[in-house]
């Protein structure tokens, strides 16, 4: 009888242990939350976009360590410059019921299509880096934009040039005619940021009293390889009569720098916009005059905030420091020799 009683007690204790274990497992399952974030980029080879996505991965890992009950699953889809491909990728995210879409849109005029589909599915959308028209941002609830002010970036770019010119005019004005002969690498035909940057860098130089003469202008579509080919052709057509290359972004500035190095035309100065690591190094090496820092780590931090608000906590982003309730703008600064 004593052995039987001990056996029954052991069985009872085992049952209790199993019950407690199952309860704990159930509670853990209840507290664990997984969110799915679809990241659609216009071109993953773009150095600036690649930096943002890389830092965002780091920020997400840090967030998960601080919030062990949260898992953030992210999927990056590269449109390779095709809006049709990006539309297909976003349709897949929506069909799989992703919790949030981060969209670096190919064609800013296509935003309404994406917004309408996502809104119908109840999925928030954050556009980043490439800004849709304002009317589309306010087309529906839970649509936001994260980026920087294109006009401010152009004015700071002008300040970099003017700062150097005021200190040492002949460093830029090699032919000593009182005018800087320049060529413009423009980002993309009809793109809002390219138009603003091209216009306001020249207005900024005019306001600082720097006289300029445009020798050439070409669209490089934000790409290093295209800029490289363009600059090599400029050197063939105009030689060293170009004193300065103004680039709408750093990727094209890198392509220009490589072309000048290859052709041995190192007296021509280059100024960019973005502040990617490679261009910052080129500035330190005095191979690039300067660039405007649109800090990719700050962009990544802002996108993580949107993930936290919109996907993890499933609320609107009103508590974030937004402009006009929809815009999160990253401050800019100069990087110069």
Legacy VTK file of the C-alpha trace (Angstrom):
# vtk DataFile Version 3.0
C-alpha trace
ASCII
DATASET POLYDATA
POINTS 337 float
0.000 0.000 0.000
2.844 2.357 0.894
4.507 1.781 -2.496
1.182 2.344 -4.254
0.671 5.638 -2.401
4.147 6.816 -3.325
3.514 5.876 -6.955
0.241 7.805 -7.010
1.946 10.843 -5.451
4.722 10.741 -8.053
2.177 10.554 -10.872
0.291 13.501 -9.402
3.439 15.601 -9.093
4.383 14.804 -12.685
0.957 15.904 -13.843
1.349 19.187 -11.985
4.754 19.779 -13.572
3.359 19.042 -17.024
0.375 21.327 -16.428
2.586 24.173 -15.227
4.909 23.688 -18.185
2.024 23.768 -20.646
0.626 26.895 -19.004
3.980 28.657 -19.190
4.367 27.654 -22.832
0.882 28.936 -23.588
1.604 32.233 -21.818
4.871 32.643 -23.746
3.035 32.008 -26.993
0.441 34.592 -26.025
3.037 37.260 -25.256
5.181 36.578 -28.362
4.321 38.861 -31.292
5.583 38.666 -34.862
5.210 41.524 -37.336
5.954 41.392 -41.045
7.401 44.444 -42.787
7.698 44.692 -46.560
10.480 47.004 -47.763
10.179 47.965 -51.437
13.219 49.820 -52.840
13.651 51.406 -56.253
17.223 50.133 -56.685
19.132 48.222 -54.005
22.440 48.973 -55.770
22.047 52.664 -54.939
24.690 53.251 -52.251
22.442 55.526 -50.213
19.477 53.143 -50.204
21.785 50.223 -49.431
23.154 52.114 -46.419
19.661 52.864 -45.089
18.581 49.218 -45.409
21.794 47.984 -43.792
21.417 50.285 -40.804
17.723 49.424 -40.521
18.667 45.747 -40.194
21.015 46.672 -37.342
18.370 48.784 -35.613
15.808 45.977 -35.881
18.217 43.477 -34.295
18.875 45.918 -31.440
15.125 46.435 -31.015
14.491 42.679 -30.835
17.176 42.301 -28.150
15.468 44.994 -26.079
12.006 43.533 -26.788
12.456 39.714 -26.684
8.716 39.180 -27.014
8.736 40.895 -30.433
9.998 39.432 -33.705
10.233 41.739 -36.733
10.392 39.848 -39.995
11.432 42.046 -42.918
11.594 41.350 -46.603
13.428 43.641 -49.051
12.157 43.693 -52.636
14.386 45.342 -55.257
12.474 46.866 -58.188
15.696 47.540 -60.151
14.208 50.793 -61.432
10.945 49.259 -62.702
7.666 50.620 -61.339
5.820 47.678 -62.864
8.049 45.275 -60.930
7.608 47.266 -57.731
3.816 47.212 -58.118
3.977 43.413 -58.438
6.188 43.155 -55.335
3.836 45.343 -53.294
0.844 43.288 -54.484
2.621 40.230 -53.049
3.211 41.968 -49.708
-0.473 42.905 -49.558
-1.680 39.407 -50.515
0.471 37.965 -47.711
-1.122 40.439 -45.276
2.067 42.220 -44.230
1.677 44.563 -41.274
3.524 47.560 -42.762
4.930 48.691 -46.117
8.078 50.838 -46.346
8.228 52.108 -49.923
11.155 53.751 -51.709
9.028 54.388 -54.777
10.349 54.190 -58.338
7.915 56.657 -59.895
6.501 59.188 -57.449
3.434 59.707 -59.663
2.433 56.076 -59.035
1.936 56.494 -55.282
-1.871 56.705 -55.468
-2.092 53.169 -56.867
-0.018 51.776 -53.986
-1.874 53.818 -51.357
-5.329 52.744 -52.555
-4.435 49.041 -52.538
-2.737 49.187 -49.138
-5.532 51.266 -47.593
-8.154 48.840 -48.829
-6.210 46.069 -47.110
-5.775 48.143 -43.951
-1.968 48.240 -44.214
-0.068 51.443 -43.273
2.429 52.831 -45.805
5.583 54.843 -45.147
7.272 56.256 -48.242
10.930 57.074 -47.735
13.704 58.953 -49.540
11.705 59.436 -52.773
8.783 61.732 -51.998
5.334 61.311 -53.599
3.252 64.383 -54.371
1.640 65.937 -51.304
-1.921 65.189 -52.443
-1.151 61.472 -52.420
0.369 61.518 -48.928
-2.957 62.906 -47.647
-5.011 60.593 -49.831
-5.712 58.188 -46.971
-5.098 57.612 -43.259
-1.873 55.963 -42.100
0.230 57.199 -45.034
3.508 58.946 -44.208
6.750 60.198 -45.718
10.250 59.967 -44.207
13.087 61.872 -45.850
14.994 65.165 -46.091
14.330 68.603 -47.559
15.662 68.691 -51.145
15.811 72.494 -51.168
17.848 72.611 -47.971
20.275 69.999 -49.308
20.856 72.111 -52.431
21.446 75.302 -50.424
23.967 73.493 -48.204
25.671 72.164 -51.329
25.946 75.742 -52.582
27.388 76.760 -49.197
30.134 74.127 -49.511
31.162 75.588 -52.885
30.889 79.196 -51.720
32.866 78.509 -48.530
35.792 77.201 -50.577
35.529 79.996 -53.148
35.610 82.712 -50.496
38.700 81.211 -48.834
40.641 80.542 -52.047
38.954 81.733 -55.292
41.653 80.304 -57.571
41.182 76.811 -56.144
37.914 76.652 -58.102
38.398 79.475 -60.612
41.506 78.042 -62.256
41.321 80.261 -65.356
40.973 83.354 -63.140
38.036 84.828 -65.058
35.939 85.438 -61.933
33.428 82.765 -62.969
33.201 79.061 -62.046
32.633 76.955 -65.152
30.610 73.915 -64.041
28.820 70.821 -65.305
25.692 69.421 -63.648
24.985 65.710 -63.063
21.208 65.598 -62.663
19.473 62.748 -60.894
16.491 61.791 -62.987
14.454 63.481 -65.698
11.347 65.048 -64.151
12.150 63.842 -60.616
11.157 66.432 -58.013
14.355 66.154 -55.952
16.565 66.422 -59.040
14.746 69.524 -60.245
14.863 71.189 -56.829
18.513 70.364 -56.202
19.593 71.592 -59.636
17.650 74.833 -59.284
18.466 75.752 -55.706
22.178 75.018 -55.731
22.512 77.710 -58.393
20.225 80.100 -56.519
22.279 79.476 -53.391
25.503 80.299 -55.223
23.936 83.456 -56.643
22.861 84.550 -53.155
26.424 84.007 -51.928
27.750 86.145 -54.790
29.460 83.316 -56.677
29.265 83.735 -60.458
28.835 80.547 -62.483
28.674 79.421 -66.100
27.138 76.094 -67.050
29.282 74.195 -69.539
27.240 70.980 -69.654
24.335 69.162 -68.013
23.276 65.528 -68.280
20.864 63.158 -66.576
22.678 60.313 -64.801
19.601 58.741 -63.161
21.307 58.790 -59.741
23.649 55.998 -60.926
27.429 55.764 -60.565
27.975 53.894 -63.837
26.004 56.382 -65.923
27.807 59.333 -64.328
31.146 57.706 -65.079
30.331 57.455 -68.787
28.952 61.018 -68.897
32.011 62.572 -67.253
34.392 60.722 -69.546
32.481 62.159 -72.517
32.620 65.641 -70.975
36.383 65.355 -70.634
36.589 64.424 -74.288
34.320 67.298 -75.357
35.415 70.062 -72.975
38.703 68.908 -71.463
39.685 70.745 -68.270
37.609 73.815 -69.123
35.157 72.375 -66.574
36.225 73.594 -63.144
33.499 72.013 -61.032
31.058 69.090 -61.261
27.862 69.548 -59.247
26.182 66.193 -58.640
22.602 65.729 -57.435
23.702 62.745 -55.338
26.774 60.905 -54.062
26.451 57.819 -56.248
26.980 59.960 -59.353
29.737 61.885 -57.553
31.553 58.574 -57.039
31.207 57.765 -60.742
32.539 61.222 -61.624
35.489 60.847 -59.250
36.428 57.490 -60.741
36.251 58.932 -64.264
38.459 61.901 -63.348
40.999 59.650 -61.631
41.125 57.316 -64.625
41.690 60.246 -67.005
44.114 62.054 -64.703
41.929 65.183 -64.482
42.208 65.660 -60.736
42.018 69.468 -60.816
38.271 69.353 -61.516
36.362 69.540 -58.217
33.227 67.539 -57.348
30.455 68.178 -54.832
27.671 65.712 -53.983
24.653 65.138 -51.745
23.936 62.224 -49.349
27.037 61.766 -47.210
27.545 58.053 -47.926
30.627 56.488 -46.347
32.599 56.232 -49.588
32.178 59.915 -50.442
33.036 60.970 -46.892
36.281 59.047 -47.330
36.877 60.759 -50.688
36.354 64.127 -48.988
38.975 63.218 -46.380
41.328 62.196 -49.209
40.580 65.527 -50.943
39.263 63.755 -54.034
35.790 65.253 -53.536
35.205 68.853 -52.454
32.324 68.041 -50.128
28.880 66.544 -49.686
25.675 67.153 -47.749
25.092 64.611 -45.006
21.603 63.102 -45.089
22.437 60.719 -42.242
21.425 57.153 -43.196
21.512 56.036 -39.549
18.958 58.715 -38.671
16.789 57.531 -41.569
17.005 53.966 -40.257
16.094 55.090 -36.731
13.074 56.978 -38.065
11.880 53.969 -40.071
12.240 51.783 -36.967
10.057 54.255 -35.068
7.383 53.840 -37.730
7.675 50.048 -37.395
7.270 50.354 -33.617
4.230 52.634 -33.835
2.404 51.271 -36.866
3.241 47.548 -36.901
4.212 46.518 -33.374
1.805 48.723 -31.402
-0.736 49.109 -34.209
-1.462 52.782 -33.632
-1.059 55.950 -35.658
2.264 57.758 -35.602
0.862 60.951 -34.076
3.206 60.804 -31.087
6.251 61.006 -33.381
7.724 64.417 -34.199
5.952 64.862 -37.518
5.490 67.897 -39.726
1.907 68.388 -40.938
1.066 65.129 -39.136
2.521 63.051 -42.009
6.167 64.033 -42.596
9.249 62.954 -40.645
12.152 65.081 -41.887
15.811 64.315 -41.189
18.135 67.308 -40.506
21.049 67.922 -42.890
24.637 69.086 -42.429
27.746 69.885 -44.501
30.803 67.673 -44.899
33.662 69.586 -46.453
37.439 69.540 -46.711
LINES 1 338
337 0 1 2 3 4 5 6 7 8 9 10 11 12 13 14 15 16 17 18 19 20 21 22 23 24 25 26 27 28 29 30 31 32 33 34 35 36 37 38 39 40 41 42 43 44 45 46 47 48 49 50 51 52 53 54 55 56 57 58 59 60 61 62 63 64 65 66 67 68 69 70 71 72 73 74 75 76 77 78 79 80 81 82 83 84 85 86 87 88 89 90 91 92 93 94 95 96 97 98 99 100 101 102 103 104 105 106 107 108 109 110 111 112 113 114 115 116 117 118 119 120 121 122 123 124 125 126 127 128 129 130 131 132 133 134 135 136 137 138 139 140 141 142 143 144 145 146 147 148 149 150 151 152 153 154 155 156 157 158 159 160 161 162 163 164 165 166 167 168 169 170 171 172 173 174 175 176 177 178 179 180 181 182 183 184 185 186 187 188 189 190 191 192 193 194 195 196 197 198 199 200 201 202 203 204 205 206 207 208 209 210 211 212 213 214 215 216 217 218 219 220 221 222 223 224 225 226 227 228 229 230 231 232 233 234 235 236 237 238 239 240 241 242 243 244 245 246 247 248 249 250 251 252 253 254 255 256 257 258 259 260 261 262 263 264 265 266 267 268 269 270 271 272 273 274 275 276 277 278 279 280 281 282 283 284 285 286 287 288 289 290 291 292 293 294 295 296 297 298 299 300 301 302 303 304 305 306 307 308 309 310 311 312 313 314 315 316 317 318 319 320 321 322 323 324 325 326 327 328 329 330 331 332 333 334 335 336
